[in-house]
Amino acid sequence: MKEKPIRRTSIGGQALIEGIMMRGVSKGAMAVRKKDGTIDVEEWDLPERKWYQKCPFVRGIFNFVLQVKDGMTYMNKSMEKSGYLDDEENEERSKLEKWLDEKFGDKIFPVITFIGGFLGIALAVVLFLFVPTWLFTGLQALLGDRDISPFRSLFEGLIKIAIYILYLWLTSLMKDIKRTYEYHGAEHKTIATYEAGEELTVDNVKKHSRFHPRCGTSFVFLVLAVSILVTSLVPINSESFVIWFGISKGAADLLRVACKLLLLPLIVGISYEIIKIAGRYDNIATRIISAPGLAMQRLTTREPDGSQIECAIAAIKPCLPKEDEDDKW
């Protein structure tokens, strides 16, 4: 019997609190399991993509920022729709929360999204930019006259990857996050079922893998790996800044961090193109590229139950293209 060719789709998603958000070519949708057991489905039209969202190596940073923004927005919406915020342990709110509710009313979720996003970005900058720099500077000081600056980019990159793995492991131990990771698995399995050309039923979805090469977990790992390569090739090191500009070592380290921030759009752009290729083709090269990210998905995905798969199916159906040609990429 001749096997069906794999359908390569651009549809992607994100696990939410008791639900899933999906984005297709022209439609987006979120499906959330409510307290009464029903599934609330919200659909919306996606605006036509601008040139900078389609241009290779440029589109990566813009699409990434958009996905993060939408992800935080719909994560907060899912908390409201699922009744998570009404749980007994969340009933006693702090004075700050009550003040925010009185001042902003229905606009409280955008405010929370902004605050959460700002704090998240600040924490990421500290963990992935400052901490590796400080650790390397401390190690260099301990070694005294022994110069290890040629290995700086590699050392800092490995520290970033270690921090990322530690973060994933710690979050996987949290009860609420474990459940979200089950929805993450349902998202992947449902997309895989659609790509296989099979009918979207709970039984069909259960048969597929919970690991997917276009996952955000894999993308972040690629960003960290590509950053090692880019920062190794681009000569930005504190020692040179001290000589060139006559500044202190501490100021040189801060300048180096600023330079790495400026390189971030390039790093994200390259990583975005790599993960698109890995999701589109299946060969020895793409399997090697995808392997570390797929391994990390063992921490960020779990096998879902039937009710979680039902949410994933409800979320993906509005996003399916009317014609396969509409989803060519």
VENQUIRA-V500808 format. One record per residue. RES is the residue in one letter. PHI is phi in whole degrees, 0 to 359 (NA if undefined). Layout:
res = (RES RES)
phi = (PHI PHI)
//
This chain:
res = (M K E K P I R R T S I G G Q A L I E G I M M R G V S K G A M A V R K K D G T I D V E E W D L P E R K W Y Q K C P F V R G I F N F V L Q V K D G M T Y M N K S M E K S G Y L D D E E N E E R S K L E K W L D E K F G D K I F P V I T F I G G F L G I A L A V V L F L F V P T W L F T G L Q A L L G D R D I S P F R S L F E G L I K I A I Y I L Y L W L T S L M K D I K R T Y E Y H G A E H K T I A T Y E A G E E L T V D N V K K H S R F H P R C G T S F V F L V L A V S I L V T S L V P I N S E S F V I W F G I S K G A A D L L R V A C K L L L L P L I V G I S Y E I I K I A G R Y D N I A T R I I S A P G L A M Q R L T T R E P D G S Q I E C A I A A I K P C L P K E D E D D K W)
phi = (NA 287 285 288 292 290 272 268 249 266 297 225 206 208 286 239 284 54 182 214 247 235 232 253 286 233 230 236 204 228 236 232 280 275 300 278 95 280 254 269 246 242 242 207 277 268 294 297 290 282 300 284 268 241 284 306 72 263 297 304 292 291 293 295 298 297 294 295 299 296 300 292 299 282 296 294 297 294 297 288 293 283 83 302 286 263 301 303 287 254 289 277 266 286 299 297 297 295 296 298 295 292 283 250 55 294 272 296 293 300 294 298 299 295 296 297 295 297 294 296 294 299 295 297 297 295 290 260 243 283 301 300 296 296 296 293 300 294 294 297 294 293 278 67 285 286 272 243 302 299 260 300 299 295 300 296 296 293 296 300 296 297 297 296 296 298 298 297 295 296 293 292 273 278 302 295 290 304 292 297 292 292 294 299 297 296 300 297 295 290 297 297 296 296 296 280 76 263 296 278 237 302 297 294 296 301 287 268 287 273 257 218 293 265 290 298 301 294 296 297 299 298 301 294 292 294 298 297 294 295 290 284 276 269 285 242 225 300 300 294 296 298 288 294 252 64 253 287 297 296 295 294 295 296 295 295 298 298 295 292 295 292 278 301 302 295 297 295 299 295 297 298 293 295 289 295 296 296 279 267 243 234 212 299 292 290 292 295 298 280 306 299 295 296 295 292 293 295 271 258 229 222 293 275 265 299 292 288 295 301 297 297 296 296 282 279 302 294 268 293 291 294 231 301 297 291 250 287 209)
//
